[in-house]
């Protein structure tokens, strides 16, 4: 399988380009996966004309419906690496039919699940068709002063876990310097998020640029680091956004115990051409630790995202928002399908309330290998809105409880089937205590099964 894919895809993508240029290369490698996934959700209202309930419907917005949704989707990802010589490499990530819903992958009817616009697709937007996406494509050069990566580079992910990460890509330059002696490392990044000068008649700089410096330490059982990010954004409406972000992480491991933490703080000013200014003062924190009892692996986690100190909808302050698009320990509460505390694909009313007030969450995970081929797992979690902010906005504070049960079975060395069940019982912060809807709408069931082939 690997040889067939390499021969068919490499010819037209990377190796073909190199051959045309009459370039020689040392090695070409490709890895990736194909995945088919089915999802069922109860108590949802996605795809309706009511824009206030794009995700799970728990009666918010005084909408009392009980719709169920089910769909199949698939994705195919390739990770080719072309080693030109001992100094230069070309690296790519190619996505084919990325998270594409069956029946909506090529007819542009707006049924695609994962779209460029988020949520259900817009029939008039051709970007909703998920075809071939060169998600990343960059060159690395091992120079005398460090390693450079330039092109469409990985961007956004930082730390030891996926908390706060919205890992993606950007066009830019990453310089991993060799100025510091190991185990210290310093990295500089310039990222061009938006360019206006090259193809518009704008006479003012309306670009969006990021600049960051990273200091990291990694040796034996200790990993730690911090980065400072500056974001400079001016848009065509005359608004000026300039803010800073400080992030730090640390992880300690031993024979059967580990603990990690990440903390992030964003601050700065948003000056609007029309209207009031926005002060940015946002925090996010996680504490995560785990251990083993024989074959049983377990962990405990606490995380917090700050809300709007001046209340929901206040124009003078801002909230952190979600806990990271890639942080999905709970299938429903943090899953991208619902939009509750993850707005990767869509945003529900629940996300707006929780993000504005601030959220505390705790959870526990369990994983046990039944045999060499099969393992079972479970997650249980609960959360609450920031009590002071909830009271100030006439809200109850309990988010509710979720429990997930799952199993994974290895059919072949590179073929795995998984089945997961999730149940969420919403607390009074999200049900009839606040909006008069039927409290029975506060229960959500999710079933997900997946077949994954790696190569």
Order of alpha helices (4+ residues) and beta strands (2+ residues): alpha-alpha-beta-beta-beta-beta-beta-beta-beta-beta-beta-beta-beta-beta-beta-alpha-beta-beta-alpha-beta-beta-alpha-beta
